[in-house]
Amino acid sequence: MAKANFEDNMENLEKIVSELEKGDLNLDESISKFEEGIKISKDCNKILEDAEKKITILLEKDGELQEENFSTEE
């Protein structure tokens, strides 16, 4: 099975939250959904961390390549 992307994970997480908020699940089902939500949340966090690491800019200064963190501020 292919790994879900960030958007798919967020959509699944929103569905789980909605199901838990309805209150129609029994305790075991609620715990299972909560555990699934925690796993998805950790996956989302990992995806964001990996993306942040990729968002760097290589600049050439004095003939050397230097890596700088990406910034949206000017």
Residue pairs with C-beta under 8 A, 6 or more apart in sequence:
4 12
4 43
5 47
6 44
6 47
6 48
6 51
9 40
9 43
9 44
9 47
10 44
12 40
13 37
13 40
13 41
13 44
16 33
16 34
16 36
16 37
16 40
17 37
19 25
19 33
20 30
20 33
20 34
20 37
25 33
55 69
55 70
56 67
56 68
56 69
56 70
57 67
57 68
57 69
57 70
58 65
58 66
58 67
58 68
59 65
59 66
59 68
60 66
